[in-house]
Amino acid sequence: MSVAIAVMGDDDGTTSSLILRLGALGFDAIPARRESRAFAKVLEAADIILCDRVEQAVRATDAVGRLPAPYILLADALPDADSLLKAMRLGIIDVVTLPASDETVGRRLRAGIDRAKPTDLRIAGQLDSLERDQRAGRYIQRRMLPPSPYAIDRYRLTHRVQPSMILSGDFVDYFRIADKHFVFYIADVSGHGASSAFVTVILRNFSRRLRREYRSKMLTAPGEMLGALNRELMEQNLGKHVTMFIGVVDVQHDTVYYANAGHFPHAIHAGHDGGSHATYIEAPGKPVGLFDEVQYEPASIKLEPGDSVVAFSDGVLELMHDDGLPAKEARLVECSAAAAPDIDGLWEGLGIAPESPGPDDVTCLVVQRTS
């Protein structure tokens, strides 16, 4: 099980570098920014709180009342006697002085976790409480998802989200954005667990804002929507990025305008006009939340009666039994041509048991023109 670390720091660049270093060591690290509305939640979800100055722990205590997890000071030098005494009163369990090797940092952090572990009885109670909280979070996540199946004019939309754990980092949404247009997307947040699931809340809020604040240009250039989401994630500085395939359907002309933010496998255009065939919809693009400047090339396809757009998250590749990526990609196309828009048929053709957990979240989204 990965160790969750909340990182407090005054310098965003230093904090981001530290989070990357901790991620390479196997820790699930996320920034804890006092100005963020999620500050208390981030601290509560942490196994260890990491800061580089005692004053940060003091200000955090003033903000949330108490530190909900033990904390470790990662600093260039030992604090003076007064500061150290103050740190001990706040619950400090270790001081790691820099520079220190990755091996040293990892060992000291894990040792701190072990020292802070409560008794077996309290562990059992905390695990029960954690599972209840996670299941409550899963219920909320499901409520955030759109209905399935769902009809918009002559289009039928269906999805399936199959988490690897209780909470999911995959997300789908679709909604009408104008009288003759609707938006759909599939998104995959980097990582697993609660920190990735938290980003799906941001995605849901992104959908709501799009409905209120979209610009007419976005209806034929959905890359503009991805650019807006990228700016938001970069401003949040969560240390998470998202791959996403997004489309805007013009229901009057049966045209899908789409953009891809590093999502793989590519979406599939499955045609059923007098036969069954399918091809990948390939489009370049960087994930959102990684780079300050991103550009997405506009592209479009026409949908004939019976045609579908089928999109999977990359977790599907982990559950497929074909040998090698090319064979798996070919199977996805084959099954989409034969089974879309029936998700049960897709799962059966791919050899995936419904509701069986895998090493990664598995999601499928199907958008079909019915007539």
Secondary structure, DSSP 8 states (H G I E B T S, - for coil): ---EEEE--S-HHHHHHHHHHHHHTT-EEEE--TTSTTHHHHHHT-SEEEESSHHHHHHHHHHHSS-SS-EEEEESS---HHHHHHHHHHTEEEEEESS--HHHHHHHHHHHHHHH---HHHHHHHHHHHHHHHHHHHHHHHHHS--SSEEETTEEEEEEEE-SSSS-SEEEEEEEEETTEEEEEEEEESS-HHHHHHHHHHHHHHHHHHHHH--GGGGT-THHHHHHHHHHHHHHT-S--EEEEEEEEETTTTEEEEEEEB-SS-EEEEE-SSS-EEEEE------BTS-S------EEEE--TT-EEEEE-THHHHH--SSSHHHHHHHHHHHHHHHTT-HHHHHHHHT--TT---SS-EEEEEEEE--
